[in-house]
């Protein structure tokens, strides 16, 4: 199963998944699901509906390009998530982006569900699965 978790600073809540199952996917990592820093900065500078639509379009385009260039990291993630629960992480919601539905991890989960239809993907209860076509 593939799901998301919130990365916390300081004292960690007791309900976090085991560390070996967590994968940081923020822009500063090398994870295949990371967003580009430029699109994150642009959205956070103006977190409006039009800016979210621009971010969404740019992020999904980036994922499609990465996948077409080299699907192996995505395949490895899906394979691991078939064997065990894997949680992709981000800091959202934050003061700058308080809406968890407007987090790249939600789009990433939708992308993975579309690419790997047999993969169990779990969205947070408060978020509707996105359309990533």
N, C-alpha and C positions, 0 to 999 in steps of 0.2 A: 504494500500500500504506500502511496505517496501523498503527503499532506504538508501542512506548513506549521511553523512555530514562530513565536515572537522572541527575538533576541533581546535579552534584558541586560542592562548595565548594573554593576554592583551585585548585591545579593540576589541569587537566582531563586525563582519560585520552586517549590518542591514538586510541582506537577510537570516539569519539563521532561521530554523524552530522553532516554540515555544518550550520553555525549556521542557515542559511536554511530548513532542513527541521525544526528543533526548535521546538516550541511548549510553553511553560511553562503547565501547567494546575493549578498549586497554588491554594489558596483565595484567595491575595492578588492574583490576576490577574483580568482581565475575560473570560477565555476561556469559551466556552459550556459546556465540560466541567468547569469548576472546581467543587469542592464548597463548600458554605456553611461559613464558619469555625466556626459553632456546632456543627455535627455533627462536624467534625474535632476540635475541642477536647474534645467530650464523649467521643469514641472514644479519643483519646490519654490522657485522664485515667483511663480504665478499659479497657485493651485486652484485654477478655475475649471469649469467644465470643458471649455475649448482646449485648455492646456492639457487636460487629462486625455482628451481624444487624440491630440497630437502625440503625447507620450505613448499611449496605447498602440497607435499605428506604427510609430518608430520602433517600439520594443518588439512587437510581433514580427515586424519586417526583419529586425536583427536576429531573432530566434530562427526564423525561416532560413535566412542566409547562412547562419552557423550550421544549421542542420543539413542543408544542401551541400555545404563545403565539407563537413566532416560529421556524420551522424554518430560516430563511435562514442563520444562522451554521453550523448543522450541515450544510446543503446545501453551503455554500462549503467547509467542511472536507472533506467527502466528495469534492467535485469536485477539489479540489487533490490529495487522496490518490489519485484515479484517474490524475492526470497525473504525479505524482512521489511518492516516498516521503516520508511525513510521520511525525514521531515526537512523541508527546505526552510531557511530562516531569513528574516528581515527584521528591522527595528520598528516597522509600522505596526500599529498606529503610533504616531508621534505628534508633538505639538504642531510641527510643520505640515504633517499629513495625517490628520486624525481619523480619516475614513479607511478602515482596513480593506474595503472593497477596491480602493484605489492604490493597491500595492502590486508591484510587479510579480510577487509570488502567486497572486490569484491568477494573473494572466499566464504565468508559467505553468501552473497546474492545469489550466485549460488547454494550453499548447500540448503538454505531455499527454493529456487524455485524448486529444485529437490524433496525435501521432501514434499512440499505443492504446488502441481501443480496449484491449484486454487487461490493461493495467488498472488496478483499483486506485482511484484518485479521490481523496476526501477533501472537501472544501470546508472552511470554518462555518459553523452553524449560522452565523449572522450574515453570510455572504452568499449571494446567488452565483452559481457557476457562470462564467462569462462565455459569450459567443466569440470564438477566436478565428472565425473564417475570414 
